């Protein structure tokens, strides 16, 4: 999740610290950092290798049949989500930053809440709300006396346009957070000069605010597009065939892992193009503050119709992205109280907490070790490799599943055969037959969050403290344990929570890598909703939302503290 959360968590260039902290034992830390980097990068390299060395090359068949359709739908979805999320996010950020209107102080934080809602939950809620049997069409039939669907026209709910709306409602907070920060960092003097020159409200936005915030808006839109390309739950439920659904179809239904890897490489290509677009969009943008403290922006009080129009504009994305899905899911949960005690829910909750918690702990520890190892070593290779470990965050879960499961399954079979030959006992699949593959996918996918949190935390510790500890005879490990970690508890805890929340919501990697008959809350929600059983899908969906709300509250608190 990049928003201010994601941009804050993505690693900045590592500061190498004082050379006094380095020691001969830094070689151990350097080797450990390189090993962690290899584990994180290996699945991406595995996907590329499998794609270019398939057992059966179906690339010509894909080009002639399904790939153009997958690619077209993916591009249209990504472009539509970018436009709508950029408009909604930047527009809301501008109104919140520049004006005072009814409920503006509440909406400033309420607009963050859709971050807690997985997009696939929003898809289930929208279909239930607008479908033929839903309350909207039911009310229309009752009001106008229509007897059946033949008596009136209603837009097709399970369609590409609906997927764009659902994804935009879930992803606009990324643009909102980045844009709001950009608007607040601007100097109020620029707007005073523009007003003195006769610029109106629209002129202030178009000629001053938008050009200065364009890099932030472009970054948020690029993040929303990457999340759209990675999505599986929404497009699968709406029946929109994209590159991600193509991986599932080619791999699970056609049984061609090489073809799935080839589609995965196309997705990686799109993601890297989006990353390049985001960087290029900011390449020639250079805006500097005065050396003196900039004058803050004084928000203008809106009155009358303008004030309520601003409230309505900010309220709409919040209603669509948070209130609608929570209300629909909550109604189903209340109407079906027995579903809270349904078979498998407790087990899915335990799997989610245990696997997500383990993955979060391992990921954060690996991030701490790697960042500290790079700071300790004087060697160049770990520092060169470090930026590549963030690529997993941009890779969709389905892509990582291809790169993890195929080589891991081959190794697992060889390991089982070796144990059988040596002992006569068949242990089965020790790695892919357990949750280890899921934990590894979570580690690769969300390592950038842990690494970014660790790097930011290390950077806030004064160099004199660890140097004093070393002068008193503490080893590198002792310095980390006794000096750094006590001062970094808040950042480490935040990193743990943020990684855990993303693990709880991750769907495609979990679906592809889970052992047989293994459920998490995310997979249970998807399976029950796919069977049109929202009553049983409601409890796990509410549990996922509750976890997401905890992370959003942490994010809002961090923003509030940063502001004051």
Secondary structure, 3 states (H helix, E strand, C coil): CCHHHHHHHCCCCCCCCCHHHCCCCHHHHHHHHHHHHHHHHHHHHHHHHHHHCCCCCCHHHHHHCCHHHHHHHHHHHHHHHHHHHHHHHHHHHHHHHHEECCCHHHHHHHCCHHHHCCHHHHHHHHHHHHCCCCHHHHHHHHHHCCCCHHHCCCCCCCCHHHHHHHHHHHHHHHHHHHHHHHHHCCCHHHHHHHHHCCCCHHHHHHHHHHHHHHHHHHHHHHHHHHHHHHCCHHHHHHCCCCHHHHHHHHHHHCCCHHHHHHHHHHHHHHHHHHHHHHHHHHHCCCCCCCCCCCCCCCCEECCHHHHHHHHHHHHHHHHHHHHHHHHHHHHHHHHCHHHHHCCCHHHHHHHHHHHHHHHHHHHHHHHHHHHHHHHHCCCHHHHHHHHHHHHHHHCCHHHHHHHHHHHHHHHHHHHHHHHHHHHCCCCCCCCCCCCHHHHHHHHHHHHHHHHHHHHHHHHCCCHHHHHHHHHCCCCHHHHHHHHHHHHCHHHHHHHHHHHHHHHHHCCHHHHHHCCCCCCCHHHHHHHHHHCCCHHHHHHHHHHHHHHHHHHHHHHHHHHHHHHC
